Amino acid sequence: MEQIAIRPARREELEDIWALVRRAVAHMNGLGNPQWGEDYPTLDFYAGDLDRGELYAALVEGRLAGVACINTAESPEYDPLPWTTARPAVVIHRMAVDPDCQRVGVGSAFFRFAEGEAKRLGLKAMRLDTYSLNHRMQALIRKMGFTQVGEIHLHGRPLTYPCFEKDLQKDVGV
């Protein structure tokens, strides 16, 4: 496995981040997953994530390989779901991995980093969603120990977004 480092994204990387996201969108669409398009996510989402200090960059051998927003902000659509853990929880948003860097552990590294942040903050859970056609992400989410709790609709897409949570207390035997 290649050496992967996660660190806060930098303002001067925004153009490169956006180019990476556009490559990831084209790749997802090519796999038959229209989760993202021209309408979502936009450059403004990533700029806002950066401004709030919530955007993280993954580097493989010093090269930008992926980005993800990691915070405790949940979509209002999460409210009616039967979560088994209390808020707040760490949530991963807008994870994008450069197609040239996929399948080397970048996504897993983001999940491990986010879990470390949750534990550092004393939070007991992680949550996220992905489009129902994003089978690769769903496989990663399950591999990382998450359980599906329900489905929601987002971004005007016709299909649902399965929602997942991971109870971090179960990991430590509490």
C-alpha positions in Angstrom: 0.0 0.0 0.0 1.2 3.5 -0.8 2.0 6.1 1.8 -1.1 8.3 2.3 -1.1 11.4 4.4 -4.2 13.4 5.3 -3.9 17.1 6.2 -6.0 20.3 6.1 -6.4 21.5 2.5 -4.8 24.8 1.6 -6.4 27.8 -0.1 -3.7 27.7 -2.9 -4.8 24.2 -3.7 -8.4 25.1 -4.5 -7.9 25.1 -8.3 -6.2 21.7 -8.2 -8.9 20.4 -5.9 -11.6 21.5 -8.2 -9.8 19.9 -11.2 -9.6 16.6 -9.2 -13.3 16.8 -8.3 -14.2 17.3 -12.0 -12.1 14.2 -12.9 -13.8 12.2 -10.2 -17.3 13.3 -11.4 -16.5 12.3 -15.0 -15.2 8.9 -13.7 -18.3 8.3 -11.6 -20.6 9.3 -14.4 -18.7 6.9 -16.7 -19.3 4.1 -14.3 -23.0 4.7 -14.5 -23.2 6.7 -11.3 -24.8 10.1 -11.8 -24.5 11.0 -8.1 -22.6 14.2 -9.0 -23.0 16.5 -11.9 -22.8 20.2 -12.9 -25.3 21.1 -10.1 -23.6 19.4 -7.2 -21.1 19.7 -5.8 -19.9 23.1 -7.0 -16.6 24.9 -6.5 -18.4 27.1 -4.0 -19.1 24.0 -1.7 -15.4 23.2 -1.6 -14.4 26.9 -1.1 -16.8 27.1 1.8 -15.5 23.8 3.3 -12.0 25.3 3.0 -13.0 28.6 4.6 -14.5 26.7 7.6 -11.4 24.6 8.0 -13.3 21.5 7.2 -11.7 20.4 3.9 -9.0 17.8 4.1 -6.6 16.7 1.4 -5.1 13.2 0.9 -1.6 13.0 -0.5 -0.1 10.0 -2.1 3.7 10.3 -2.3 3.2 14.1 -2.0 0.6 14.4 -4.8 -3.0 15.5 -4.2 -5.0 12.3 -4.5 -8.3 13.2 -2.8 -10.4 15.6 -0.8 -13.2 15.3 1.7 -15.2 17.6 4.0 -15.2 16.3 7.6 -17.4 18.0 10.2 -20.5 17.5 12.4 -23.0 19.1 10.0 -25.9 16.8 9.1 -28.3 17.3 6.3 -31.9 18.1 7.6 -33.0 15.1 5.6 -31.2 12.9 8.2 -33.6 14.0 11.0 -36.3 11.3 10.6 -33.9 8.4 10.2 -33.7 5.8 13.0 -30.1 6.6 14.2 -28.9 4.4 17.0 -26.3 6.9 18.3 -26.7 10.4 19.7 -25.6 13.7 18.0 -23.3 15.2 17.3 -21.5 12.7 15.0 -18.6 13.2 12.6 -19.9 13.3 9.0 -18.0 12.8 5.8 -19.2 14.9 2.9 -18.1 15.4 -0.7 -15.3 12.8 -0.7 -13.6 12.7 -4.1 -10.6 10.6 -5.1 -8.6 11.2 -8.2 -9.4 8.3 -10.6 -5.6 7.8 -11.1 -5.3 7.2 -7.3 -8.4 5.0 -6.7 -8.0 1.5 -5.3 -4.9 2.3 -3.3 -6.5 3.1 0.1 -7.2 6.9 -0.1 -10.9 6.4 0.8 -10.0 4.1 3.7 -7.4 6.7 4.9 -10.1 9.4 5.0 -12.4 7.1 7.0 -9.6 6.3 9.5 -8.7 10.0 9.8 -12.4 11.0 10.4 -12.7 8.3 13.0 -9.6 9.6 14.7 -11.1 13.1 14.7 -14.3 11.8 16.1 -12.5 10.1 19.0 -10.3 13.2 19.5 -13.4 15.3 19.9 -15.0 12.8 22.2 -17.8 11.9 19.7 -19.3 8.5 19.7 -20.5 8.1 16.1 -19.8 8.7 12.4 -22.5 9.2 9.7 -22.6 9.6 6.0 -24.7 9.0 2.9 -23.9 8.1 -0.8 -26.0 7.6 -3.9 -27.7 4.3 -4.4 -25.8 3.7 -7.6 -22.4 4.4 -5.9 -21.7 0.7 -5.3 -18.0 1.2 -4.8 -18.5 3.7 -2.0 -21.2 1.6 -0.4 -18.7 -1.4 -0.4 -16.1 0.8 1.3 -18.5 2.2 3.8 -19.5 -1.3 4.8 -15.9 -2.5 4.9 -15.1 0.4 7.3 -17.7 -1.0 9.8 -20.8 1.1 9.0 -24.4 0.0 9.1 -27.2 1.3 6.9 -30.0 2.9 8.9 -32.3 4.2 6.1 -32.5 6.2 2.9 -33.2 9.8 1.9 -33.5 11.9 -1.2 -31.0 14.6 -2.0 -29.9 17.1 -4.7 -33.0 16.4 -6.9 -31.7 12.9 -7.9 -34.3 10.3 -8.8 -32.9 7.5 -6.7 -32.3 7.4 -2.9 -29.2 8.0 -0.9 -28.6 5.1 1.6 -27.5 6.5 5.0 -24.9 4.8 7.2 -23.6 5.2 10.8 -20.8 3.7 12.8 -21.1 3.5 16.5 -17.6 4.1 17.8 -18.4 2.8 21.2 -18.8 -0.7 19.8 -15.3 -0.5 18.5 -13.8 0.0 21.9 -16.1 -2.5 23.7 -18.0 0.1 25.7 
